[in-house]
Amino acid sequence: MISFIVCSIDTAKFAGLAHSLARSLEGAAHEMVGIHDARSLCEGWTRGLARAHGELVVFCHDDIEIHADGLAARLAHHLERYDLIGVAGTRRCAGMDWAEAGIEHAAGAIVQARGDGATFCFYGADGGGDAVPGMQAMDGVFLATRRAVAEAVRFDAETFDGWHGYDADFTFRAHRAGLRLAVVLDLPIVHHSRGRQDQARVRYHLRFAQRHADALATGRGPWVDAMEEVVVPDGLPAAYARANLARLQAWTREEARRRRALAERPYAAGRNDPCPCGSGLRYKECHGQR
C-alpha cells in the first residue's frame, strides 16, 4: 500500500491528481489522503500521515500529473536504496531555496506547464543512472519515503506555519540525521503552477537560516537555466532519455564554468549590476567581493 498525502482546496486539482495516479499505478494498492483544510503544508501533511495506512508514503502537491508507468515498482526500487527521494534538489544546501548554491550542485528535472505550453526544466543528472545520490535538500513538489522515516524526521508545523520552507527544513534535517537522500530521474512530473512570491518568503528564509546556521554552506554559485519546450505526454520519453539528460548535464556544467570564469575577471560588472555568473546577486555581493 502506498499512501499519497495531499493538501488541496481545489476539487478539480485533487480529482486530476487521482486520475493521474490511477493511470501510473496500474492497479497497485494505494490511497489518497486528502487534507482540505490545512493551516500549512507542515500541519496538513502531519495530519495526513497520522491518517495514512501505507508503508510507503508520498507527500506531493495537488497540481501535478505523473507520467511514469509502473510507478509503484519505481518507488519501491528507489526506496530500497534511499531513505527519501524527490525530483529536484541540491548536494549543497546554502539556504531555504534549494537552488541557492548554484547549478553545479543541483540535480533533477521537472516539466512546468502554465497554460501556454509546457517547458522541460533540467537541473542535473550526473552519474548516468536513474538517481543522483548525496542530496542535502529537495523540492517539496514530490517527496517519497517510508512511514518510519517520516515519523522520525517529522514536519515542523510550529516554525514553518505557512507555505514556504516546509520542504527544505524536512529534507535538510533528514540529511543532517544521516539519512540517504536522492533525486530520481525516472519520474516524469508535470507541474501546473505559476509559483507564488510573497513577503512571507523572507520571514521563512530567516527562520530557516537561523535554525540551520551551523550547517549551511556559504556563498552562491552560477545558475544556468536549461529549459526546452516539450509536448505532453508524447515528448516526455525523449526529454527524460538518458542521452538527453547527459547532453544537458554537459552543457549546463560547461556554461556554469564559463560564467564563473567571466565573473572572476576584475571589474567584470558594475558593483550594483547583476553578477555575470547568474547567481541572482549583485556583483558586489557575489564575485565582486574583493
C-alpha distance (Angstrom), angle and dihedral (degrees) to the residues before:
residue distance angle dihedral
M1 . . .
I2 3.79 . .
S3 3.80 118.9 .
F4 3.80 117.8 -152.3
I5 3.79 109.4 -160.2
V6 3.79 113.8 -159.0
C7 3.79 134.5 174.1
S8 3.80 109.0 -150.9
I9 3.78 139.4 156.5
D10 3.82 93.0 178.2
T11 3.80 114.5 84.2
A12 3.81 92.8 -164.9
K13 3.81 92.9 54.1
F14 3.78 91.6 45.8
A15 3.81 91.5 50.8
G16 3.80 91.1 46.8
L17 3.79 91.5 53.3
A18 3.81 90.4 48.0
H19 3.81 90.1 54.0
S20 3.81 91.6 47.7
L21 3.80 92.0 50.2
A22 3.79 93.6 47.7
R23 3.80 89.9 53.3
S24 3.81 95.0 47.2
L25 3.81 96.5 41.8
E26 3.82 92.8 53.4
G27 3.80 95.4 -152.8
A28 3.81 98.3 -38.6
A29 3.80 113.9 147.3
H30 3.77 111.2 -93.6
E31 3.78 144.5 140.7
M32 3.78 135.0 -151.6
V33 3.77 113.6 -137.2
G34 3.77 106.1 -161.3
I35 3.80 121.8 -162.9
H36 3.78 106.4 -167.1
D37 3.80 101.1 174.3
A38 3.82 103.0 43.4
R39 3.80 117.0 160.9
S40 3.81 88.9 -156.1
L41 3.77 136.2 -11.3
C42 3.80 91.2 -102.1
E43 3.79 91.9 51.2
G44 3.78 93.7 44.1
W45 3.78 96.0 45.9
T46 3.80 90.9 47.3
R47 3.78 90.1 53.4
G48 3.78 90.8 45.6
L49 3.79 92.4 51.6
A50 3.80 90.0 54.3
R51 3.81 89.5 54.7
A52 3.80 97.0 43.1
H53 3.80 123.1 103.2
G54 3.80 102.1 -167.6
E55 3.78 128.1 105.5
L56 3.81 88.5 -144.5
V57 3.79 114.8 53.7
V58 3.78 129.8 -167.5
F59 3.81 123.6 -164.7
C60 3.78 111.0 -162.1
H61 3.78 145.5 153.2
D62 3.78 120.2 -97.7
D63 3.82 95.6 -128.7
I64 3.80 99.0 69.4
E65 3.80 137.4 100.5
I66 3.80 119.7 -152.2
H67 3.81 118.1 -148.2
A68 3.80 102.2 -176.4
D69 3.79 118.7 119.8
G70 3.78 113.1 -143.2
L71 3.79 91.7 21.2
A72 3.81 94.3 167.7
A73 3.80 92.6 55.2
R74 3.79 92.1 46.5
L75 3.79 92.3 51.7
A76 3.80 92.3 47.1
H77 3.81 90.8 48.8
H78 3.80 93.6 52.2
L79 3.80 94.8 43.2
E80 3.79 90.8 54.4
R81 3.82 87.2 65.5
Y82 3.80 103.2 29.9
D83 3.79 136.7 38.6
L84 3.80 98.1 -143.2
I85 3.80 129.5 16.8
G86 3.79 135.5 -172.1
V87 3.80 139.1 164.2
A88 3.83 100.6 -114.8
G89 3.77 134.3 24.3
T90 3.78 150.2 115.0
R91 3.79 139.7 -96.0
R92 3.81 89.9 -146.8
C93 3.79 118.5 51.6
A94 3.80 111.1 -156.3
G95 3.80 98.8 158.6
M96 3.77 146.9 -26.0
D97 3.81 94.0 -58.7
W98 3.79 106.1 70.8
A99 3.82 91.3 -146.2
E100 3.81 94.1 60.0
A101 3.81 95.7 97.3
G102 3.81 91.7 57.9
I103 3.78 140.7 -106.3
E104 3.81 94.1 -69.9
H105 3.81 89.9 71.7
A106 3.82 97.8 37.5
A107 3.79 130.8 99.9
G108 3.77 138.6 -178.5
A109 3.77 142.3 51.6
I110 3.80 137.1 -122.7
V111 3.79 137.4 174.2
Q112 3.79 116.1 -121.1
A113 3.82 114.4 -155.9
R114 3.79 118.0 -172.9
G115 3.78 106.6 168.6
D116 3.80 96.6 -89.6
G117 3.79 95.6 69.4
A118 3.78 140.5 -57.2
T119 3.80 129.7 -80.2
F120 3.79 126.9 -158.8
C121 3.82 105.9 -138.4
F122 3.80 115.3 -161.6
Y123 3.81 125.5 -164.3
G124 3.80 107.0 165.3
A125 3.81 145.2 -40.0
D126 3.78 109.5 179.8
G127 3.78 119.5 161.7
G128 3.80 98.7 46.1
G129 3.80 95.5 -114.1
D130 3.78 135.4 106.4
A131 3.81 93.5 -92.6
V132 3.80 140.7 35.2
P133 3.82 111.5 -141.0
G134 3.77 130.2 -161.1
M135 3.80 97.9 59.8
Q136 3.80 119.3 162.9
A137 3.82 100.3 -173.6
M138 3.80 133.5 11.9
D139 3.78 141.1 -168.6
G140 3.79 116.9 -96.7
V141 3.79 98.1 -136.5
F142 3.82 87.8 100.2
L143 3.81 126.3 4.1
A144 3.80 124.5 167.9
T145 3.79 129.0 -172.0
R146 3.77 143.5 135.3
R147 3.78 120.9 -76.9
A148 3.81 93.0 -115.0
V149 3.82 91.2 56.0
A150 3.80 93.5 48.7
E151 3.79 91.3 48.4
A152 3.80 92.2 48.2
V153 3.82 97.5 47.2
R154 3.84 96.6 34.2
F155 3.78 128.2 -176.2
D156 3.79 116.4 -89.3
A157 3.80 103.0 -129.5
E158 3.78 92.4 169.6
T159 3.81 98.7 58.2
F160 3.81 96.3 30.9
D161 3.77 99.0 41.7
G162 3.81 95.9 153.7
W163 3.79 138.8 44.1
H164 3.81 102.6 -69.2
G165 3.79 134.1 73.3
Y166 3.81 96.4 15.9
D167 3.81 93.2 114.8
A168 3.81 99.0 41.8
D169 3.80 91.8 49.2
F170 3.81 95.0 46.5
T171 3.80 95.5 46.6
F172 3.81 96.3 40.2
R173 3.79 91.3 50.7
A174 3.81 88.3 49.7
H175 3.80 89.0 52.8
R176 3.80 91.9 46.9
A177 3.81 88.8 51.9
G178 3.80 89.6 59.4
L179 3.79 98.2 -104.7
R180 3.81 121.7 148.0
L181 3.81 112.7 -109.2
A182 3.80 125.1 -173.4
V183 3.78 140.1 172.6
V184 3.80 111.4 -134.1
L185 3.80 123.3 -145.6
D186 3.81 102.7 -162.4
L187 3.82 100.7 68.8
P188 3.81 106.2 87.1
I189 3.80 107.1 -158.8
V190 3.78 127.8 -176.9
H191 3.79 112.5 -153.0
H192 3.81 116.3 -157.1
S193 3.78 98.9 -160.4
R194 3.77 140.3 113.7
G195 3.78 92.1 -158.8
R196 3.76 124.8 -126.8
Q197 3.77 127.6 -106.4
D198 3.79 115.2 -172.6
Q199 3.78 140.8 148.7
A200 3.78 91.5 -96.4
R201 3.81 90.4 71.6
V202 3.80 90.5 71.6
R203 3.80 91.3 54.2
Y204 3.81 92.6 51.7
H205 3.80 92.6 43.6
L206 3.79 87.5 58.7
R207 3.80 93.1 46.0
F208 3.78 91.1 50.9
A209 3.81 92.8 46.9
Q210 3.79 92.3 49.0
R211 3.78 93.8 47.5
H212 3.81 95.3 49.1
A213 3.82 100.3 29.9
D214 3.80 92.7 125.4
A215 3.81 94.4 54.9
L216 3.82 108.4 34.3
A217 3.78 120.7 111.7
T218 3.80 116.1 -122.3
G219 3.78 129.2 -126.6
R220 3.77 133.7 21.7
G221 3.76 130.8 -102.8
P222 3.79 133.9 -149.7
W223 3.78 118.4 -67.7
V224 3.79 123.9 -150.3
D225 3.80 122.5 -168.3
A226 3.80 109.0 -139.7
M227 3.79 105.2 -175.7
E228 3.79 129.7 154.0
E229 3.79 131.4 177.4
V230 3.77 112.6 -108.1
V231 3.80 135.6 -175.5
V232 3.81 113.8 -128.5
P233 2.97 122.7 -106.7
D234 3.81 102.6 -8.5
G235 3.79 95.5 54.7
L236 3.80 96.9 48.0
P237 3.83 99.3 86.3
A238 3.81 91.4 56.0
A239 3.81 93.1 43.4
Y240 3.82 92.8 52.1
A241 3.82 94.9 39.5
R242 3.79 112.4 124.6
A243 3.78 92.4 -121.4
N244 3.80 91.2 56.6
L245 3.80 92.6 45.3
A246 3.82 89.9 50.4
R247 3.81 90.9 49.8
L248 3.79 92.1 51.4
Q249 3.80 91.2 44.3
A250 3.80 91.2 56.0
W251 3.80 94.0 45.1
T252 3.80 97.5 46.8
R253 3.79 94.1 47.6
E254 3.80 93.5 46.8
E255 3.81 90.2 47.7
A256 3.81 89.9 49.6
R257 3.80 90.4 52.8
R258 3.79 90.5 48.9
R259 3.79 92.6 50.6
R260 3.79 92.2 46.1
A261 3.81 90.9 52.4
L262 3.80 91.0 48.3
A263 3.79 92.7 49.7
E264 3.79 92.5 49.0
R265 3.80 92.3 61.8
P266 3.81 112.9 104.4
Y267 3.80 111.8 -93.2
A268 3.80 92.4 1.5
A269 3.81 89.0 162.1
G270 3.77 141.5 -2.6
R271 3.79 113.4 -75.0
N272 3.81 93.4 -109.2
D273 3.81 96.1 38.1
P274 3.81 122.2 101.8
C275 3.80 111.4 -84.0
P276 3.83 110.7 -103.4
C277 3.81 90.1 -130.3
G278 3.80 90.2 73.7
S279 3.80 96.9 -121.6
G280 3.80 91.7 135.0
L281 3.80 92.3 -120.0
R282 3.76 127.0 113.8
Y283 3.81 113.5 -96.5
K284 3.82 92.3 -110.8
E285 3.83 89.8 54.6
C286 3.80 94.5 48.3
H287 3.81 129.8 24.8
G288 3.79 91.9 -7.2
Q289 3.80 93.5 69.4
R290 3.79 99.1 117.4
